[in-house]
Amino acid sequence: MDDIDIRPIGPEDAQALAAFYNGLAVASKRTFHPLGDVTTLEACDAVIAENAPGVNKKYDAVAWANRQIVGWSFLWGLQSETPSFGLGVADVWQGQRLGSRLMDHILDEAARRGILRISLTVVQDNDRAASMYERRGFVRQESFVGEDGLSYYYMTAEFPNRNEESRS
């Protein structure tokens, strides 16, 4: 996995982000669908615009391999008390620890920004993701049924020590 480049999303990434997102299998979109079933170039441009310096609404990171995006992770709602975390990995890259690398990148960025609390939702039968989140300190707060009819956990994590470590 040394050939993976994880970096903040950039203005030139909209087309590649749309290709990544629209290329996910139905099973992957069942558990990761922040832009709906299918996205557009305009929606991806809007995500990128909210990452622009001075806007401070979102932090999105992408993983590149073979000149294409193979993973996308984010913190949305940066101006809120509890930003939301999201993570998606291309089907052929799942199970190769790319999700862990992306999550650690986002958590490091959250620490750098002084974010103390993060939330996420995970489909209840997505055991692999839920376990990864729990290993990083996320705790199940409640269960709910989403608009899509699936059962979810709402999870949060607090990182006061992580922020203290990032300042040293």
The 8 nearest C-alpha neighbors of each residue, nearest first, counted from 0:
[[1, 2, 3, 97, 95, 96, 64, 4],
 [0, 2, 3, 4, 64, 5, 97, 63],
 [1, 3, 0, 64, 4, 65, 63, 5],
 [4, 2, 64, 1, 63, 0, 62, 5],
 [3, 5, 63, 62, 6, 2, 64, 1],
 [6, 4, 62, 61, 63, 3, 60, 7],
 [5, 7, 60, 61, 8, 4, 62, 63],
 [8, 6, 60, 59, 61, 9, 5, 58],
 [7, 9, 60, 59, 61, 6, 12, 47],
 [8, 10, 11, 12, 7, 47, 13, 50],
 [9, 11, 12, 47, 13, 8, 48, 44],
 [10, 12, 9, 13, 14, 8, 15, 47],
 [13, 11, 15, 9, 10, 14, 16, 8],
 [14, 12, 43, 16, 44, 15, 11, 40],
 [13, 15, 17, 16, 12, 40, 18, 43],
 [14, 16, 18, 12, 17, 13, 68, 19],
 [17, 15, 19, 13, 18, 14, 12, 20],
 [18, 16, 20, 14, 19, 15, 21, 40],
 [17, 19, 15, 21, 16, 20, 22, 14],
 [20, 18, 16, 22, 17, 21, 68, 15],
 [19, 21, 17, 22, 18, 23, 16, 38],
 [20, 22, 18, 23, 37, 19, 17, 38],
 [23, 21, 19, 20, 18, 24, 89, 17],
 [24, 22, 21, 20, 27, 89, 28, 90],
 [23, 25, 27, 26, 28, 22, 90, 21],
 [24, 26, 28, 27, 29, 23, 36, 30],
 [27, 25, 29, 24, 28, 30, 23, 31],
 [28, 26, 24, 29, 25, 30, 23, 31],
 [29, 27, 31, 25, 32, 30, 26, 23],
 [28, 30, 26, 27, 31, 25, 32, 122],
 [29, 31, 28, 27, 122, 32, 26, 121],
 [32, 30, 28, 29, 87, 27, 33, 86],
 [31, 33, 35, 28, 34, 36, 30, 29],
 [32, 34, 35, 31, 85, 36, 28, 38],
 [35, 33, 32, 38, 36, 37, 42, 20],
 [36, 34, 32, 37, 33, 38, 28, 31],
 [35, 37, 32, 34, 38, 28, 21, 25],
 [38, 36, 35, 21, 34, 39, 20, 32],
 [39, 37, 34, 17, 42, 21, 35, 36],
 [40, 38, 42, 41, 17, 43, 37, 44],
 [39, 41, 43, 42, 17, 44, 14, 13],
 [40, 42, 44, 39, 43, 45, 13, 38],
 [43, 41, 45, 39, 44, 40, 38, 46],
 [42, 44, 46, 13, 40, 45, 41, 47],
 [43, 45, 41, 47, 42, 13, 46, 40],
 [46, 44, 48, 42, 43, 47, 41, 49],
 [47, 45, 43, 49, 44, 48, 42, 50],
 [46, 48, 44, 50, 45, 49, 10, 43],
 [49, 47, 45, 51, 50, 46, 44, 10],
 [48, 50, 46, 47, 56, 51, 57, 54],
 [51, 49, 47, 57, 48, 58, 55, 56],
 [52, 50, 48, 49, 54, 53, 47, 55],
 [53, 51, 54, 50, 55, 49, 48, 56],
 [52, 54, 55, 51, 50, 56, 49, 48],
 [53, 55, 51, 52, 56, 49, 50, 48],
 [56, 54, 53, 57, 50, 77, 52, 49],
 [57, 55, 77, 49, 76, 54, 78, 75],
 [58, 56, 75, 50, 49, 77, 74, 55],
 [57, 59, 74, 73, 50, 75, 60, 56],
 [58, 60, 73, 8, 72, 7, 57, 74],
 [61, 59, 7, 8, 6, 72, 71, 73],
 [62, 60, 71, 5, 70, 6, 8, 7],
 [61, 63, 5, 70, 4, 69, 68, 71],
 [62, 64, 68, 4, 67, 3, 69, 66],
 [65, 63, 3, 66, 67, 2, 69, 68],
 [64, 66, 67, 63, 2, 68, 3, 69],
 [67, 65, 64, 63, 68, 15, 69, 3],
 [68, 66, 63, 65, 64, 69, 15, 19],
 [67, 69, 63, 62, 70, 19, 15, 61],
 [70, 68, 89, 62, 63, 88, 67, 64],
 [71, 69, 88, 62, 61, 87, 68, 89],
 [72, 70, 61, 87, 60, 86, 62, 88],
 [73, 71, 86, 60, 85, 59, 101, 87],
 [72, 74, 59, 85, 58, 84, 60, 75],
 [73, 75, 84, 58, 83, 57, 82, 59],
 [76, 74, 57, 83, 82, 77, 73, 56],
 [75, 77, 82, 79, 78, 56, 57, 83],
 [76, 78, 56, 82, 79, 75, 57, 55],
 [77, 79, 76, 56, 80, 55, 82, 81],
 [80, 78, 81, 76, 77, 82, 75, 56],
 [79, 81, 82, 78, 116, 77, 114, 115],
 [80, 82, 117, 116, 79, 118, 83, 76],
 [83, 81, 76, 117, 77, 75, 79, 74],
 [84, 82, 118, 75, 74, 119, 117, 76],
 [83, 85, 74, 119, 73, 118, 75, 82],
 [86, 84, 73, 72, 74, 83, 119, 87],
 [87, 85, 72, 71, 73, 88, 84, 98],
 [86, 88, 71, 70, 31, 72, 89, 85],
 [89, 87, 70, 69, 93, 90, 98, 92],
 [90, 88, 69, 92, 91, 70, 23, 93],
 [89, 91, 92, 93, 88, 23, 24, 27],
 [90, 92, 89, 93, 88, 94, 69, 95],
 [93, 91, 89, 90, 95, 88, 94, 97],
 [94, 92, 90, 95, 91, 88, 89, 97],
 [93, 95, 96, 92, 97, 98, 91, 90],
 [94, 96, 93, 97, 92, 98, 0, 99],
 [97, 95, 99, 98, 94, 100, 93, 92],
 [96, 98, 100, 99, 95, 101, 92, 93],
 [99, 97, 101, 96, 100, 102, 88, 86],
 [100, 98, 102, 96, 97, 101, 103, 131],
 [101, 99, 97, 103, 98, 102, 104, 96],
 [100, 102, 104, 98, 99, 103, 97, 72],
 [103, 101, 99, 105, 104, 100, 98, 106],
 [102, 104, 106, 100, 105, 101, 107, 99],
 [105, 103, 101, 107, 102, 106, 100, 108],
 [106, 104, 108, 102, 107, 103, 109, 101],
 [105, 107, 109, 103, 108, 104, 102, 110],
 [108, 106, 110, 104, 109, 105, 103, 111],
 [107, 109, 111, 105, 106, 110, 112, 104],
 [110, 108, 106, 112, 114, 107, 111, 105],
 [111, 109, 162, 113, 107, 112, 108, 114],
 [110, 112, 108, 109, 113, 107, 165, 162],
 [113, 111, 109, 110, 114, 108, 162, 107],
 [112, 114, 110, 111, 162, 115, 109, 165],
 [115, 113, 109, 112, 110, 116, 162, 117],
 [114, 116, 158, 157, 159, 113, 117, 162],
 [115, 117, 157, 81, 156, 114, 158, 118],
 [118, 116, 81, 82, 156, 155, 83, 157],
 [119, 117, 155, 83, 154, 84, 81, 82],
 [120, 118, 84, 154, 83, 153, 155, 121],
 [119, 121, 153, 152, 154, 151, 122, 118],
 [120, 122, 151, 152, 123, 119, 129, 153],
 [121, 123, 151, 125, 124, 150, 30, 152],
 [122, 124, 151, 125, 150, 152, 121, 126],
 [123, 125, 126, 122, 150, 151, 121, 129],
 [126, 124, 122, 123, 127, 128, 129, 121],
 [127, 125, 129, 124, 128, 130, 123, 122],
 [126, 128, 130, 129, 125, 131, 124, 132],
 [127, 129, 131, 130, 126, 125, 132, 121],
 [128, 130, 126, 132, 131, 127, 133, 125],
 [131, 129, 133, 127, 132, 128, 126, 134],
 [132, 130, 128, 134, 129, 133, 127, 135],
 [133, 131, 129, 135, 137, 130, 134, 128],
 [132, 134, 137, 130, 136, 135, 131, 129],
 [135, 133, 131, 132, 136, 130, 137, 129],
 [136, 134, 132, 133, 137, 131, 156, 130],
 [137, 135, 133, 156, 134, 138, 132, 157],
 [138, 136, 156, 133, 155, 132, 154, 135],
 [137, 139, 154, 155, 140, 133, 156, 136],
 [140, 138, 154, 141, 153, 152, 137, 155],
 [141, 139, 154, 153, 138, 155, 152, 142],
 [140, 142, 153, 152, 139, 143, 154, 151],
 [141, 143, 152, 151, 153, 150, 144, 140],
 [144, 142, 151, 150, 145, 152, 141, 153],
 [143, 145, 150, 149, 148, 151, 146, 142],
 [146, 144, 147, 148, 149, 143, 150, 151],
 [145, 147, 148, 144, 149, 150, 143, 151],
 [146, 148, 145, 149, 144, 150, 29, 151],
 [147, 149, 145, 146, 144, 150, 151, 143],
 [150, 148, 144, 145, 147, 151, 122, 146],
 [149, 151, 144, 123, 143, 122, 145, 148],
 [152, 150, 122, 123, 143, 121, 142, 144],
 [151, 153, 142, 121, 120, 141, 123, 154],
 [152, 154, 120, 141, 140, 139, 119, 142],
 [155, 153, 139, 138, 140, 119, 118, 137],
 [156, 154, 118, 137, 138, 117, 119, 139],
 [157, 155, 137, 117, 136, 116, 138, 118],
 [156, 158, 116, 115, 159, 117, 155, 136],
 [157, 159, 115, 161, 160, 116, 162, 156],
 [158, 160, 162, 161, 115, 157, 163, 116],
 [161, 159, 163, 162, 158, 164, 165, 157],
 [160, 162, 164, 158, 163, 159, 110, 165],
 [163, 161, 110, 165, 159, 160, 164, 113],
 [164, 162, 160, 166, 165, 161, 159, 167],
 [165, 163, 161, 162, 166, 167, 160, 110],
 [164, 166, 162, 163, 167, 110, 161, 111],
 [165, 167, 163, 164, 162, 111, 110, 161],
 [166, 164, 165, 163, 162, 161, 160, 111]]
